[in-house]
Amino acid sequence: MDFNFYVNDIVGPARQEMEDAGYQPLGTPEEVETTLSQDGTTLVMVNSVCGCAGGIARPAAAYMKNYEKQPDRFVTVFAGQDKEATDTARSYFTGYAPSSPSFALIKDGEIKRMVERHEIEGHEPIEVVQQLEKALDEHC
């Protein structure tokens, strides 16, 4: 069995789910730098193929597109797939260990709020949504 074929069968739908929700995929370090260094607010979803990403984080991410307070940009990087882009994004998450899935709210190039895997895994999507709403209410 071709490993890449298997991985693409799993990764493809996970990527597509975020694009369908309105998140811009960032696949290169240059795209990440250009986006996260901009003025304004950016919600970054660090995507992954684990169950808590599919069952909790991605549904919460999709819901956030309907919230009354909006960041200037919704973007996503894919941990374990777009490694350099993800590493570049994580360089903005100062003070936080690598975590996926996760969310980061960046404002004017600086981390304002991080929702880490331990705040996602084992929780309901609405609990993650509430954390993200609080961050958007405070910083957007």
N, C-alpha and C positions, 0 to 999 in steps of 0.2 A: 504494500500500500504506500502510495506517495504521501509523505507527511504534509507537504505544502497543500496538496489537494484537500486533505482532511482539515487542516487548519483553516483554509479559506472557506470551507463549508460552515465552520463555526464562527469565524471572525466576520465574514461578509455580512450576515444578517445583523450582527451586533453593531457593526459600523452603520449599516443602512438604517437601523432603528434610530440612531442619533441624528443622521442626516434628515430623515423623514420628520423628526421632531423639530428641525430648524437649527441644529447646531452645525457650525462650520468645522469640518475636519481640518486639523493642522498636521500635516505629515512630514514636515521638514523643520529642522532647527531655525531656518531663516523665516519660515511662516510664523513660527512661535514668537521669535524675537520681534518681528514686525508688529504682530498683533498685541502681545502683552506689554510692549513698551509704549503703546499709545496712551494718550490721555483718556480718561473716562474709566468705565467699569467693564470688566470682562468676567463672565462666569465660565470657568473651565471645568469640564467633566472629564476626569481621567477614567476612561472606559477599560473594561476587561471582559474576559469570557466566563468569569465565575458566576455561580448562581445568584449571589447577592447583587451582582451588577445587573443581571437580566431581570430578577424578580423585584428589586428594590430601587437601585440607583437609576437605571434608565427610565423606569416609569416616573420616578420623582423628577428627573431631568425634563422629561416631556411635559409634565404638569407645570413646571416653572415658566414655560413659554406663555402660559395663560394668566400668570400672576399680574396684579395691577402695577407693581413696581418692577421695572425691567432694567437690566444692565444694558450698556451700549452694545455689547457683543455676547453671543453664546457660542462657545467653541468646544472642541473635544480633541483629545489626543488618546492614543490607544496603547496602554501599557503592554509590554511584551511583544508588540508588533512594530510600532513606529518608535523604536528605542531611542534614537537620537532626539527626535521631537519631544518625546516624553521626558527625557533627561533635561532638555532645555527648559521645558515648562516647569519641571520640579526645581530648577535653579531659582525660580521666582518664589517658591514655597519655603522661604527661609524659616528655620526653626521647626520644620516638620520632616519626619522620616518619610521615605517613599511609601505610598499607600495606594492601593487600587482595589476596587473603585474608590474614587474620592471626588470631592468638589473643592475648587478654590475660587474665591472671589478676589480678583485683582483690581485695584483702583490706582490709576496713574502709575502703573508699574510696580506697585507694592501689594503684598498679600494683606488682606483685611480679615478674611475668615477662611478657615479650612474645615471641611467636613471629611474626616478620615474614615477608613474602612471600619474601624471599631465602632463608629457612630452610625454605620449603615448596616453592617452584618448583624442579623438577629433582631433588627428593628422593622417596623412597618414603614412602607413608603411615605405615609402621611407624616411620620415622625421626622423623616429626612426633609420632606417638604417644609415642615414648620421651621427647621433650622435654617434652611435656605431663605425662607420668607423673612425671618428675623434679620438675616445678613443683608438682604436687599433693602428692607425697610431702613436699616441703619446707614447704608452706604450708597444707595441709589436715589 
